[in-house]
């Protein structure tokens, strides 16, 4: 058993996991650092405070065993062996360095609709402003609203979000998801390129946002978002595409590389 019950919640033993690397790397926007190494945030409308109590041990504060097993164990993807993934990726020299540097990143299993809406908001935006917009949205609805509830809104009625041009994209996404015109369930199982095309029928959803939704909201590990950092990584190290050792798990490899080069941009310089 990788956990035990305590008076304060659930104490979890887990290798290959770092709270800050996982929750503060740009894949989720409803988490905040408490300043003491712990984080507070939400999955859907389930609130959690999580702290590291020792090397490889984590306290899920005031969480029942049923909540841990039914919500949080899956959310943090604790059933995936990231040690084995990193071993596989480390066949590549650059990825070996990235996996060592960002060894605690895990891919969260987020809600598809919330992820879609959040990454529409993230376009041409910075993380504090993204969090502010999502915070105002949740405050208005008392939690993250469903597509059905948001489908009643218009770009004008969403002006309180101060999201700019993104409001019309949120409106379009909510209406298409709520009506069934676009199905996140279908996108989760379609071949990757078909899934991306399905999501890109929504206004404002391009290849990068579609890949973010597939990876972070549907756990499609074969999807990998390409931003300016990853473009530079591909040009510098992988002009023919991601290495063979990442096949089927390019999204996880991308996260290690993204965190590594963003914190060590000199690695992208020609030697």
C-alpha positions as CSV (number, residue, x, y, z in Angstrom):
1,X,0.0,0.0,0.0
2,X,1.4,3.4,-1.0
3,X,-0.6,5.4,1.6
4,X,-1.8,5.4,5.1
5,X,-4.5,7.2,7.1
6,X,-3.4,9.8,9.7
7,X,-5.3,12.2,11.9
8,X,-4.4,15.0,9.4
9,X,-5.4,13.2,6.2
10,X,-3.7,10.7,3.9
11,X,0.0,10.2,3.9
12,X,1.3,9.0,0.5
13,X,4.6,7.5,-0.4
14,X,5.4,8.3,-4.1
15,X,8.6,8.4,-6.0
16,X,9.1,10.6,-9.2
17,X,6.8,13.3,-7.9
18,X,7.5,17.0,-7.0
19,X,4.6,19.1,-6.0
20,X,5.9,22.4,-7.4
21,X,7.3,21.0,-10.6
22,X,3.9,19.3,-11.3
23,X,1.5,22.0,-10.2
24,X,3.4,25.1,-11.3
25,X,4.6,24.1,-14.7
26,X,1.7,25.5,-16.7
27,X,-0.5,22.5,-17.2
28,X,-3.1,23.6,-14.5
29,X,-4.2,27.0,-13.4
30,X,-6.2,26.6,-10.2
31,X,-3.3,25.8,-7.9
32,X,-1.4,28.3,-5.7
33,X,1.7,28.0,-3.6
34,X,1.2,28.6,0.2
35,X,4.8,29.8,0.5
36,X,5.9,26.9,2.7
37,X,6.3,24.3,0.0
38,X,2.6,23.2,0.1
39,X,0.0,24.0,-2.5
40,X,-3.7,24.5,-2.4
41,X,-6.1,24.2,-5.3
42,X,-8.9,22.3,-7.1
43,X,-9.7,19.5,-9.4
44,X,-13.2,20.4,-10.6
45,X,-14.7,21.6,-7.4
46,X,-12.8,19.3,-5.1
47,X,-10.4,21.3,-3.0
48,X,-7.0,20.0,-1.8
49,X,-4.0,21.1,0.3
50,X,-0.9,19.0,-0.3
51,X,2.5,19.2,1.4
52,X,5.7,17.2,1.2
53,X,6.5,15.8,4.6
54,X,9.8,14.1,3.7
55,X,11.6,12.8,0.7
56,X,9.0,11.0,-1.3
57,X,6.2,11.4,1.3
58,X,3.2,13.7,0.9
59,X,0.3,14.7,3.1
60,X,-3.1,15.1,1.5
61,X,-4.6,17.4,4.2
62,X,-8.1,16.5,5.6
63,X,-8.7,14.0,2.9
64,X,-10.6,10.7,3.5
65,X,-9.4,7.4,2.1
66,X,-12.3,7.3,-0.3
67,X,-11.5,10.8,-1.6
68,X,-7.8,9.9,-2.1
69,X,-8.6,6.7,-3.9
70,X,-11.6,8.1,-5.8
71,X,-10.2,11.4,-6.8
72,X,-6.6,12.3,-6.0
73,X,-4.7,9.2,-6.8
74,X,-6.0,9.3,-10.4
75,X,-5.7,13.0,-10.7
76,X,-1.9,12.9,-9.9
77,X,-1.5,9.8,-12.1
78,X,0.1,7.8,-9.4
79,X,-0.6,4.5,-11.2
80,X,1.8,5.4,-14.1
81,X,5.5,4.4,-13.6
82,X,7.3,7.6,-14.4
83,X,10.6,6.1,-13.3
84,X,10.2,3.6,-16.1
85,X,9.3,6.4,-18.6
86,X,12.4,8.5,-17.5
87,X,14.6,5.4,-17.9
88,X,13.3,4.9,-21.4
89,X,13.6,8.6,-22.3
90,X,17.2,8.7,-21.0
91,X,18.4,6.7,-23.9
92,X,18.6,10.2,-25.5
93,X,21.4,12.4,-24.1
94,X,19.3,15.7,-24.0
95,X,16.3,14.0,-22.5
96,X,18.5,12.3,-19.9
97,X,19.5,15.8,-18.7
98,X,15.9,17.0,-18.8
99,X,14.6,14.0,-16.8
100,X,17.2,14.5,-14.2
101,X,16.5,18.2,-13.9
102,X,12.7,17.9,-13.9
103,X,12.4,14.5,-12.3
104,X,9.2,15.2,-10.4
105,X,6.9,16.2,-13.1
106,X,3.8,14.1,-13.6
107,X,1.0,14.7,-16.2
108,X,-2.2,15.5,-14.3
109,X,-5.5,13.8,-15.3
110,X,-7.7,16.9,-15.6
111,X,-11.3,17.4,-16.7
112,X,-11.5,17.8,-20.5
113,X,-14.0,20.7,-20.5
114,X,-12.1,22.7,-17.8
115,X,-8.9,22.1,-19.6
116,X,-10.3,23.2,-23.0
117,X,-11.7,26.4,-21.4
118,X,-8.6,27.1,-19.5
119,X,-6.2,26.8,-22.5
120,X,-8.5,28.9,-24.6
121,X,-8.0,31.6,-21.9
122,X,-4.3,30.9,-21.9
123,X,-3.7,32.1,-25.4
124,X,-1.2,35.0,-25.7
125,X,-1.5,35.4,-21.9
126,X,0.6,35.1,-18.8
127,X,0.0,32.7,-15.9
128,X,-1.1,35.4,-13.3
129,X,-3.6,36.8,-15.7
130,X,-4.9,33.3,-16.7
131,X,-5.4,32.5,-13.0
132,X,-7.2,35.8,-12.5
133,X,-9.6,35.2,-15.4
134,X,-10.3,31.6,-14.2
135,X,-10.7,32.8,-10.6
136,X,-13.3,35.4,-11.6
137,X,-15.2,32.7,-13.6
138,X,-15.2,30.3,-10.7
139,X,-16.2,33.1,-8.3
140,X,-19.2,34.0,-10.4
141,X,-20.5,30.4,-10.6
142,X,-19.3,29.2,-7.2
143,X,-16.9,26.7,-8.9
144,X,-15.9,25.9,-12.4
145,X,-19.0,26.1,-14.6
146,X,-20.1,23.3,-16.9
147,X,-20.2,23.9,-20.6
148,X,-24.0,23.7,-20.3
149,X,-24.1,26.6,-17.8
150,X,-21.6,28.7,-19.8
151,X,-23.5,28.1,-23.0
152,X,-26.1,30.5,-21.8
153,X,-23.5,33.3,-21.8
154,X,-22.4,35.5,-24.7
155,X,-19.1,37.3,-25.3
156,X,-20.8,40.5,-24.0
157,X,-22.1,38.9,-20.8
158,X,-18.6,37.5,-20.1
159,X,-17.1,41.0,-20.1
160,X,-16.7,40.8,-16.3
161,X,-13.9,38.2,-16.9
162,X,-11.8,40.9,-18.6
163,X,-10.6,38.2,-21.0
164,X,-10.6,40.3,-24.1
165,X,-10.9,38.5,-27.5
166,X,-11.0,35.2,-25.7
167,X,-14.6,35.7,-24.6
168,X,-16.0,34.9,-28.0
169,X,-13.9,31.8,-28.1
170,X,-15.2,30.7,-24.6
171,X,-18.8,31.3,-25.9
172,X,-18.3,29.3,-29.0
173,X,-16.6,26.4,-27.1
174,X,-19.4,26.2,-24.5
175,X,-22.1,26.2,-27.1
176,X,-20.5,23.5,-29.2
177,X,-19.6,21.2,-26.3
178,X,-23.0,21.7,-24.6
179,X,-24.9,21.0,-27.9
180,X,-22.8,17.9,-28.6
181,X,-21.6,19.4,-31.9
182,X,-18.1,18.8,-30.5
183,X,-17.5,15.8,-28.2
184,X,-14.5,15.6,-25.9
185,X,-15.4,12.0,-25.4
186,X,-14.9,11.3,-29.1
187,X,-11.7,13.3,-29.2
188,X,-10.3,11.2,-26.4
189,X,-10.4,8.0,-28.5
190,X,-10.0,9.3,-32.1
191,X,-6.6,8.9,-33.9
192,X,-4.5,11.8,-32.8
193,X,-4.7,14.0,-35.9
194,X,-8.5,13.4,-36.2
195,X,-8.9,14.4,-32.5
196,X,-7.0,17.6,-33.1
197,X,-9.1,18.4,-36.1
198,X,-12.2,17.8,-34.0
199,X,-11.1,20.2,-31.3
200,X,-10.0,22.8,-33.9
201,X,-13.6,23.2,-35.1
202,X,-13.9,25.5,-32.1
203,X,-13.1,29.1,-32.7
204,X,-9.7,30.1,-31.4
205,X,-8.5,26.5,-30.9
206,X,-5.3,25.9,-33.0
207,X,-2.8,23.0,-33.0
208,X,-1.1,24.1,-29.7
209,X,-4.3,24.5,-27.7
210,X,-5.7,21.2,-29.2
211,X,-2.5,19.4,-28.1
212,X,-2.7,20.9,-24.6
213,X,-6.3,19.7,-24.2
214,X,-5.5,16.2,-25.5
215,X,-2.4,15.9,-23.2
216,X,-3.6,17.6,-20.0
217,X,-7.3,17.0,-20.3
218,X,-7.6,13.6,-21.9
219,X,-4.2,12.1,-20.9
220,X,-3.3,11.6,-24.6
221,X,0.4,11.0,-23.9
222,X,1.1,10.9,-27.7
223,X,0.1,14.6,-28.0
224,X,2.7,17.2,-27.4
225,X,2.1,21.0,-27.5
226,X,4.7,23.0,-29.5
227,X,5.4,26.5,-28.1
228,X,8.3,28.7,-28.8
229,X,10.5,26.7,-26.4
230,X,9.7,23.4,-27.9
231,X,10.2,24.8,-31.4
232,X,13.7,25.8,-30.4
233,X,14.3,22.3,-28.8
234,X,13.2,20.6,-32.0
235,X,15.3,22.8,-34.2
236,X,18.4,22.4,-32.0
237,X,18.2,18.7,-31.1
238,X,15.5,17.0,-33.1
239,X,15.1,18.4,-36.6
240,X,13.6,15.1,-37.7
241,X,11.1,15.0,-34.9
242,X,11.0,13.6,-31.3
243,X,13.4,10.6,-30.8
244,X,12.2,7.1,-31.1
245,X,12.5,6.5,-27.3
246,X,9.6,8.9,-26.7
247,X,7.1,7.2,-29.1
248,X,3.6,7.1,-27.7
249,X,4.7,9.3,-24.8
250,X,5.9,12.4,-26.5
251,X,3.7,14.6,-24.3
252,X,5.5,13.5,-21.1
253,X,8.9,13.9,-22.8
254,X,7.8,17.4,-23.9
255,X,7.1,18.4,-20.3
256,X,10.6,17.4,-19.1
257,X,12.2,19.2,-22.0
258,X,10.0,22.3,-21.6
259,X,10.9,22.7,-17.9
260,X,14.5,22.0,-18.5
261,X,15.2,24.4,-21.3
262,X,13.0,27.2,-19.9
263,X,15.2,27.1,-16.7
264,X,18.4,26.5,-18.7
265,X,18.1,28.4,-21.9
266,X,21.8,28.3,-22.5
267,X,21.4,24.6,-23.4
268,X,19.8,25.7,-26.7
269,X,22.9,27.6,-27.8
270,X,25.2,26.0,-30.4
271,X,28.3,24.7,-28.9
